[in-house]
Amino acid sequence: MTLEQSEPVTGADGVITIDAVQSPEAVAAAATGGWWAFFRAHRIFNLRVNIPGAVPGNLVWASLAECAPGSNTPFLGSATMHTYNVVPGDGFVLIRGEIDWDEDLLTRVSLYFG
């Protein structure tokens, strides 16, 4: 499954910024608020995911999954991944996480708004 999304941009502060793509399942049932985005990182990272309509009062859950290069298909790889902080803002969600690996891995972040 390949999705069209913007290219990640890493700012001078080290924060990775990416636009999210809404899950097709969530489009059918918009109340679920399911989104995802793909990025590459390793070790501790800060990620900004732009999501139209996000506000600081949202309840947001995030998960990480390693993806097969070139296919964006999630799989259970050898790297462990952790989400530490998930902070909704006006039009975005900030995530601090960790990918326990020595080089960048293609990763999918999945976000669910409750």
PATI-125760 format. One record per atom (N, C-alpha, C, CB): x, y, z. Coordinates in steps of 0.02 Angstrom, whole numbers, padded with zeros to 5 digits, always signed. Atoms other than C-alpha are relative to their C-alpha. Glycine has a CB too. Example, Ala and Ser with C-alpha at 12.3 -4.5 7.8 and 13.67 -1.06 7.14 Angstrom:
BEGIN
+00045-00059+00000
+00615-00225+00390
+00045+00060+00000
-00050+00001+00062
-00042-00059-00003
+00684-00053+00357
-00039+00055+00037
+00020+00023-00071
This chain:
BEGIN
+00042-00058+00000
+00000+00000+00000
+00045+00061+00000
-00048+00000+00061
-00039-00061+00004
+00079+00164-00055
-00048+00059+00002
+00043+00001-00065
+00042-00059-00008
+00004+00329-00002
+00038+00062-00020
-00026+00006+00073
-00030-00064+00017
+00037+00503-00067
+00002+00043+00063
-00040+00035-00057
-00005-00046-00056
+00103+00616+00068
+00059+00045-00013
+00009-00039+00068
-00054-00047+00009
+00221+00762+00084
+00066-00031+00023
-00014+00065+00039
-00065+00022-00021
+00407+00740+00108
+00014+00026+00071
+00055+00023-00049
-00018-00024-00067
+00469+00749+00290
+00052+00055-00005
+00026-00058+00043
-00048-00055-00004
+00565+00907+00334
+00027+00000+00071
-00033+00069-00019
-00031-00004-00066
+00690+00912+00478
+00024+00071+00011
+00058-00051+00007
-00019-00069-00016
+00707+01083+00557
+00066+00004+00036
-00054+00033+00041
-00063-00012-00034
+00861+01160+00635
-00002-00025+00072
+00017+00074-00001
+00008+00023-00069
+00790+01109+00805
-00003-00077+00004
-00063+00030+00031
+00001+00073+00001
+00791+00925+00750
-00069-00031-00003
+00035-00026+00059
+00068+00026+00003
+00601+00910+00743
-00017-00018-00072
-00051+00052+00027
+00021+00024+00065
+00539+00807+00595
-00073+00021-00009
+00008-00077-00008
+00069-00021+00013
+00380+00881+00516
-00025-00037-00062
-00004+00077-00010
+00031+00039+00054
+00263+00778+00405
-00075+00011+00001
+00017-00075+00006
+00073-00004+00005
+00083+00793+00342
-00029-00070+00005
-00022+00035-00065
+00032+00065-00007
-00032+00649+00391
-00048-00012-00058
-00038-00004+00067
+00050+00021+00049
-00144+00553+00272
-00055-00036+00038
+00032-00047-00056
+00055+00031-00037
-00316+00503+00333
-00011-00071-00024
-00065+00041-00006
+00013+00070+00015
-00349+00317+00341
-00063-00007-00041
-00005-00040+00065
+00061+00010+00040
-00473+00259+00206
-00058-00027+00043
+00013-00047-00058
+00052+00027-00044
-00567+00164+00342
-00031+00057+00041
+00029-00053+00047
+00026-00056-00039
-00584+00326+00440
-00044+00046-00043
+00057+00040+00031
+00041-00041+00044
-00654+00416+00288
-00071-00028-00002
+00029+00002-00072
+00065+00032+00001
-00796+00289+00284
-00037+00011+00067
+00006-00075-00014
+00029-00011-00066
-00824+00315+00471
+00039+00057+00032
+00003-00065+00045
-00041-00058-00018
-00757+00492+00498
+00007+00010+00075
-00029+00061-00030
-00004-00011-00072
-00793+00488+00686
+00059-00036+00032
-00064-00024+00033
-00057+00035-00030
-00647+00368+00713
+00062+00042+00003
+00014-00063-00040
-00059-00044-00003
-00518+00501+00673
+00066-00036-00009
+00001+00036+00064
-00062+00037+00011
-00387+00377+00610
+00043+00034-00053
-00015-00071-00021
-00048-00031+00045
-00231+00452+00527
+00065-00039+00003
+00011+00075+00017
-00068+00027-00003
-00057+00393+00481
+00047+00042-00042
+00001-00073-00023
-00052-00033+00038
+00107+00460+00414
+00062-00045+00003
+00016+00072+00028
-00061+00039+00004
+00273+00382+00362
+00060+00047+00007
+00003-00040-00067
-00060-00040-00009
+00444+00447+00414
+00059-00047+00013
-00008+00051+00059
-00060+00039-00014
+00623+00388+00439
+00035+00032+00060
+00048-00003-00062
-00036-00025-00059
+00714+00404+00607
+00031-00059+00036
-00048+00040+00047
-00026+00050-00046
+00813+00311+00738
+00018+00035+00066
+00063-00037-00030
-00011-00026-00068
+00848+00332+00924
-00057+00048+00020
+00069+00037+00005
+00054-00045-00022
+00750+00469+01012
-00012+00054-00053
+00019+00034+00068
+00018-00048+00052
+00656+00582+00891
-00059+00042+00024
-00017-00036-00066
+00059-00043-00008
+00530+00725+00892
-00032+00006-00068
+00019+00071+00030
+00036+00000+00063
+00397+00718+00758
-00060+00046+00005
-00022-00072-00019
+00059-00042+00004
+00268+00848+00709
-00041-00026-00059
+00018+00078-00009
+00044+00025+00052
+00121+00775+00612
-00055+00051-00010
-00029-00071+00019
+00051-00050+00015
+00012+00907+00528
-00066-00036-00015
+00021+00045-00059
+00066+00030+00009
-00172+00858+00542
-00052+00056+00004
-00013-00056+00055
+00050-00054+00000
-00307+00982+00490
-00055-00015+00052
-00032+00007-00070
+00053+00007-00049
-00432+01011+00629
+00022-00024+00069
-00050-00047-00025
-00024+00020-00066
-00323+00946+00772
+00001+00062+00046
+00072-00032-00004
-00001-00054-00049
-00340+01051+00930
+00029-00027+00066
-00072+00029+00012
-00031+00022-00062
-00255+01047+01101
-00046-00043+00044
+00023+00059+00039
+00047+00038-00042
-00413+00974+01181
-00012-00072-00024
-00064+00035+00003
+00011+00067+00026
-00409+00815+01074
+00032-00053+00045
+00027-00007-00070
-00031+00060-00029
-00378+00644+01150
+00032-00037-00059
-00052-00045+00039
-00036+00030+00057
-00245+00564+01038
+00042-00058+00025
+00044+00052-00035
-00042+00058-00012
-00166+00392+01039
+00046-00009-00060
-00042-00065+00013
-00047+00010+00055
-00011+00353+00935
+00036-00066+00009
+00050+00058-00003
-00040+00061-00001
+00079+00193+00889
+00049+00002-00058
-00045-00064-00005
-00053+00002+00050
+00235+00155+00787
+00007-00071-00027
+00066+00024+00028
-00012+00066+00031
+00269+00012+00665
+00054+00008-00053
-00065-00029-00030
-00051+00002+00052
+00422-00029+00560
-00034-00021-00066
+00057-00049+00018
+00029+00015+00066
+00382-00035+00373
+00053-00028-00047
-00032+00063-00030
-00044+00027+00051
+00457-00133+00230
+00020+00056-00048
-00034-00059-00038
-00022-00053+00046
+00563-00016+00122
-00034-00006-00068
+00075-00002-00008
+00030-00003+00066
+00475+00038-00037
-00073-00021-00003
+00038-00043-00044
+00070+00022+00004
+00305-00036+00009
-00044+00032+00053
-00003-00075+00007
+00038-00028-00056
+00251+00054+00169
-00043-00051+00035
-00043+00058-00024
+00038+00052-00033
+00187-00114+00230
+00029-00013+00069
+00000-00065-00043
-00026+00011-00068
+00203-00129+00421
+00016-00074+00011
-00051+00023+00052
-00017+00069-00019
+00289-00283+00491
+00035+00003+00068
+00046-00034-00053
-00032+00004-00065
+00359-00341+00658
+00075-00012-00011
-00032-00056+00045
-00071+00005+00011
+00544-00305+00636
+00037-00013+00066
+00027+00063-00033
-00041+00013-00059
+00688-00326+00758
+00007+00061+00046
+00068-00023-00021
-00008-00061-00040
+00690-00145+00817
-00060+00008+00047
+00006+00063-00046
+00055-00018-00045
+00588-00096+00970
-00014+00074-00010
+00018-00016+00075
+00022-00069+00010
+00488+00065+00956
-00045+00021+00058
-00037+00008-00068
+00037-00025-00058
+00415+00174+01093
-00028+00069-00016
+00045+00002+00062
+00025-00068-00001
+00301+00325+01102
+00003+00024+00072
-00074+00004-00029
-00007-00028-00067
+00340+00436+01251
-00051+00055+00013
+00071+00027+00009
+00045-00056-00009
+00238+00594+01227
-00041+00010-00063
+00039+00065+00018
+00045-00015+00056
+00088+00632+01116
-00038+00063+00020
-00050-00061-00016
+00026-00065-00020
+00037+00816+01120
-00038+00032-00058
+00057+00046+00025
+00037-00033+00054
-00105+00885+01011
+00007+00076+00005
-00074-00020+00003
-00003-00073+00004
-00093+01065+00954
-00051+00024-00053
+00071+00025-00018
+00046-00028+00051
-00186+01180+00833
+00024-00020-00070
-00004+00077+00006
-00017+00023+00067
-00176+01084+00668
+00058-00049-00004
+00016+00057-00042
-00056+00047+00000
-00039+00962+00721
+00000-00042+00064
+00066+00038-00007
-00013+00041-00059
+00015+00827+00844
+00076-00007+00006
-00035-00070-00004
-00071+00011-00013
+00189+00823+00922
+00009-00068+00034
+00030+00057+00044
-00013+00066-00028
+00261+00652+00961
+00075-00005+00016
-00022-00057-00048
-00069+00019-00018
+00421+00608+01055
+00000-00075+00006
+00025+00035+00066
-00004+00072+00000
+00471+00429+01027
+00072-00024-00005
-00041-00030-00055
-00067+00029+00007
+00616+00310+01011
-00004-00062-00043
+00030-00017+00069
-00008+00059+00041
+00668+00182+00882
+00069-00028+00019
-00005+00016-00078
-00062+00028-00026
+00799+00069+00961
+00037-00037-00056
-00015-00049+00059
-00037+00027+00057
+00907+00045+00806
+00056+00050-00016
-00046-00012-00062
-00058-00043+00013
+01074+00114+00744
-00005+00041-00064
+00061-00042-00003
+00009-00039+00061
+01011+00182+00578
-00074+00014-00010
+00029-00037-00061
+00070-00019+00013
+00853+00264+00512
-00039-00059-00027
-00003+00059-00048
+00046+00051+00025
+00707+00145+00485
-00063+00035-00026
-00018-00051+00056
+00064-00025+00024
+00551+00177+00381
-00053-00021+00051
-00016-00029-00072
+00046+00011-00055
+00415+00194+00512
-00067+00032-00016
+00028+00030+00066
+00067-00028+00006
+00227+00220+00510
-00023+00020+00070
-00051-00050-00033
+00034-00020-00061
+00148+00323+00648
-00074-00001-00015
+00024+00070+00025
+00074+00002+00006
-00037+00286+00670
-00029+00040+00057
-00027-00074+00001
+00031-00044-00049
-00144+00414+00760
-00075-00012+00001
+00017+00074-00014
+00072+00008-00008
-00319+00392+00828
-00025+00055+00047
-00017-00070+00028
+00031-00053-00040
-00426+00536+00891
-00063-00027+00032
-00015+00062-00042
+00059+00024-00034
-00554+00492+01024
-00044+00057+00021
+00019-00040+00060
